[in-house]
Amino acid sequence: MDYAGIAAAIASAVFWTKGAAIEGISPLVWVGASLIVSVLTMVVLHQGWMGVAVGQVGLLAAITLFRTLADKGSGATDE
């Protein structure tokens, strides 16, 4: 059993909980996505903590891209 991978998954879930609190949305969505990425990385791809970390970076990139495209489409500005 890869305890470092499990620790990385838990640390990532805490990170996403804090991120959801900053954004003001339900943490269940981001934590759920994080745990899905972590489980798929460890079970399907048979990777350890490094694979979990790379998966979380990919999740961050996907969320950033999605939010950027969604904000661009809605015409939202920071003014």
C-alpha angles and dihedrals in degrees: 000000000000105000093175090059091050090049090050090051091051092047090050092050090053090049092052091047089057091045092053090050091053091049092046096235133120110286090214091078097052096036090048091051090047093051092047090052091047095048093046090049094050101036105032101030095032093225129148133216093313091055090049090051092050090047091052091050088052090050090051090050092049093049091046092050093046093049092046092052092044092050091047091051094049094050092237117164134187094232 
